[in-house]
Amino acid sequence: MELVNSMMKTLNQWSRKIHRWLALPFALMVIALLLARDTSVGMALQRVQPPIMLAMVLTGGYLFLLPYLSKMQRGRRTAANARQRTDAVTGRSELRSMREAEKTR
């Protein structure tokens, strides 16, 4: 679980950095494309634009969905913790471990 959390932190940091660093050049590129439509510079910018746009869409979509994903994970963790506390109070955890031991035999 710790590995997953560290991977998610790394993914969050990198996606934010990539999105932040591509936002300004992308905006400038769109303005330059509007100004230089039929020139050789405009043609070159049209070739570079799709990969940058794809990166912006992917990182932006991830950043948009991130609060919902973290809320789902938090709900799962809360439910699992509540189940463990209930099992500890009622003694069901011992019953589960005995049943699992019987199944492995």
N, C-alpha and C positions, 0 to 999 in steps of 0.2 A: 504494500500500500504506500509505503514511503517513496518507493521508486516512481510510482504513478504520480504522486504529488509533486515530486521534484521535476518530472517530465512536463507536467502541466504548467508549473511555474516557468520553466524554460520556454515552453511554447507561447505562453502569455507574453513574456518579455520580448521574445523575438518577433512575434506578430505585431505587437505594438510598435516596436522600433521600425520594422519594415514599412508598416502603414504610415507612420509619421514621416519617415524619410522619403517616401514616394509621393506623398500628398502634394507637396509644393512643386516638384518637377512636373507632375502630372497636370496640375492646374496651369502652369506656365506653358506646357506643351499644347494644351487645348487652346489657349489664347493664341499661341504662335500658329497653330493649324488654321485658326479662323482668319488670321491676317495673311498667311502665305499659302493659300490653297493650291494654286496652280504653278508654284515655283518648284525648283529642285529641292529646296529645303523642306517644303511642305510634303513632298513625296517621301523624303527620308524620314520625316517625323511620323508619317502614316505607317511606315514599316515598324517603327519602334513602339508605337502607341499600344497595340494589342497585348503584348506581354506585360507591360506596365499596368494596363487596365485589368488584366486577369489577376495580377498580384494584389491590386487594390480591392478587387471584388472578393477574393478569397480571404484576405486578412480582415477586411471590413465586415464580411459576413460572420467570421469567427468572433470578432469583437462584439458584434451585435448580439450574437447568441450566447455569449459567455455568461451574462447574469442568469439566464434561464438554465443553462447547464449546471452552474454552481448551485442554484436553488434546488435542482433535482438531486444532486449529490448530497446536499445538506439534508434533504428530506429522507433519503435512504439511510444516511448515517444516524439520524435521529431515531428512525424506526428500529434500526438494528440495536442501538443503545437501549431503547425502551424495552425491547424484547429480552435483552440480556439482563436488565434490572428485574423484569418480571420473573424471568426464569430463576434468578438468584433468590428472590423472595419466596417463590412457590416451590422451589426445589426441583423444577423441571429440568434443569441443566444436568443433574445427576441421572435422571431417567433417560434423557437423550443420549448421554455418553454410554449408558448401559445398553441401549438399543443399538447404537452404532457398533459397539463391541460385539454384540450378538450377530449383527449382519456381516461382519468381516470374518466370522468363523466358518 
